[in-house]
Amino acid sequence: MTAVLQVSHLSKKFGDREVLKDISFDVQAGKVICLIGASGSGKSTLLRCLNLLEKPTTGEISYQGKSILDERMDLYQYRSKVGMVFQQFNLFNNMDVLQNCMIGQMNVLKRDKKEAEERALHFLREVGMDPFIHARPQQLSGGQKQRVAIARALAMESDILLFDEPTSALDPETVGEVLRVMKLLADKGLTMVVVTHEMQFAKEVADHIIFMDEGVIAEEGPPEKIFNNPENERTKEFLHRVLSVPLS
């Protein structure tokens, strides 16, 4: 199995505070990895390091066998291949839905307007947002905004999509519509790394679960092992708290 992304001995400090400690894992093509753990365990910081929104303090991240920390790496090209979907959508309020999904393609991938529009429409259709192409973000619900943000990332034809708690800013009624789109993408074989508090989603969709605790990978494995037979005491405590799983 090919590793698209490899993380080796990664650490991240903010001043004297070490937020990530000796993190190593691989992301295989076509697989879904879910990062779970309590708030403050380092999940979002790790995701931001994968996209170089935060620069790791030590360690290595390789994409397709090449170091992304090499100063010759074209960051814009890399981020077009390893896309990010944020908690707060990060849409441009002065553009409509279609323009939001075209701008990155034209600026980064240098696509002409016609091609960018075709790709944008294709992916907006895929996430069920094609009826809203002329709406501005402020006219949309949170769930609709997040589906536009996903379509925008897909239009860049990324190899990997990173999701940073994509449902945490949504009201309960719209969480389901975003998770449905993400399940659809997983079924189509999109490689995904997802920071999530949605345990049912992680259980059903992930190929591999990484449980983080205080900046380290405390336990990892397939969902059935992590959810049904965790070995680490901290994993057991966390699942007991969020799922009312009995402590064994």
HELIX and SHEET records of a PDB file:
HELIX    1   1 LYS A   43  LEU A   50  1                                   8    
HELIX    2   2 LEU A   75  LYS A   81  1                                   7    
HELIX    3   3 VAL A   97  VAL A  108  1                                  12    
HELIX    4   4 LYS A  113  GLU A  126  1                                  14    
HELIX    5   5 ASP A  130  PHE A  132  5                                   3    
HELIX    6   6 PRO A  137  GLN A  139  5                                   3    
HELIX    7   7 GLY A  142  ALA A  155  1                                  14    
HELIX    8   8 PRO A  172  ASP A  187  1                                  16    
HELIX    9   9 MET A  199  VAL A  205  1                                   7    
HELIX   10  10 PRO A  223  ASN A  228  1                                   6    
HELIX   11  11 GLU A  233  LEU A  243  1                                  11    
SHEET    1   A 4 ARG A  17  GLN A  28  0                                        
SHEET    2   A 4 ALA A   3  PHE A  14 -1                                        
SHEET    3   A 4 THR A  58  TYR A  63 -1                                        
SHEET    4   A 4 LYS A  66  SER A  67 -1                                        
SHEET    1   B 6 VAL A  82  VAL A  85  0                                        
SHEET    2   B 6 ILE A 160  ASP A 164  1                                        
SHEET    3   B 6 THR A 191  VAL A 195  1                                        
SHEET    4   B 6 VAL A  32  ILE A  36  1                                        
SHEET    5   B 6 HIS A 208  ASP A 213  1                                        
SHEET    6   B 6 VAL A 216  GLY A 221 -1                                        
END                                                                             
